[in-house]
Amino acid sequence: NETIDDLSPEFLMPYWCRGAALVCAYGQAVIDVLIPTYSGDLDAPFELDKLRVVAVQVKIKDDAAGTPRISGLTCPPLREEGKADRKLEHL
C-alpha cells in the first residue's frame, strides 16, 4: 500500500496509456477510484499537461450525503515540474 498525496502527469501516464483506473485503499475517506483522462486531441502529438483525473466515490448508504460534505469533495492536486499545481474544482 502506497500513500499518494498528490498526482503528477508522469504518474498518471502509464495508467492512461493502459486504459486503467486506480483503486484506492479500502476505507479511504473520500476517493475510492481515480480514472485518468486526456483532454487533448487524439490525432495530434501527445501533450502530457493535458492529462486529467476523474475522482469517484462509491458508497452504499441508506441516506444521501448532506450538502456540506459534498461541497468539500476534491481530489489531490496534479503536479508538473516547473508549473503551478492544478487543483481540480469541486466535484
N, C-alpha and C positions, 0 to 999 in steps of 0.2 A: 504494500500500500504506500503510494507516494502522495505527499501533500503538495498541491499545486495552488499557490497563492495568486498568481497572475499568469495570463496566457500570452504567448508570442506567436506571430505568424509562422515562425520557423517550427514551433511546437505543433501547430495545427496542420501544417502542410502534409505530412505523411498520412494523417488520418483522412484529410480531404481527398488526397490522391487515391486512397483505397476505398473511398465511399464509406468510411467507418465512423461511428459515433463513439463517444467516450461515456462509459457508465461510471458514475461517481460512487464513492464508498457508501455502504449501507448505513442508513441513519443520518445521511447528510441533511443539514438543517433546511436548506433552501433549494439547491440544484441537484437533480438526480441524473440528468443526461445532458451532454454537450454535443451538438451536431455542427461540425464545421461546414461553412457555406462559402461560396465565391460570388462576389458581386461584379466581377469583370466580364468582358466579352470572351466567350469560349473560343471564338475564331481568331482572337488576337493573341499576341505573346502574353504569357502568364505574368501577372503582377502580384507579387507577394503581399503588398499592402492592401489588396482587395479581399483578403480572406476575412471572414466574419464568423461568428458563432451564434447558434441558437441555443439558449438555455431552456431546459424543460424540467418542470417539477411534476412528479407523479405521486399523487396521494389518494388513498381511498378513505374518504371521510363521509360521515352522515350529514354534516352541515358544510356549507360553503365557508371559505375563509373570509374574515372581515376586511373591509377596505384598508384600514391602517397597515395590516400585514401585507396585503397585495401591493400597495403603493411603494413599499420599500424593496421590492424584488429587483435585483440586478445580478449580473454575473461578474466574474473577475475582469479587470481591465486587460485589453490587448496591448502588449508592449512590443515595440520595434526599436531596435538600437538606433539612436540618433534622432528619434522622433518622440513627440509627446504621447503619453498614454492615451488610448482611445477607450474611454469609459462608455459602455453602451447605455442607452436610455432605459428607463424603467420598462419592464416587460408588460 
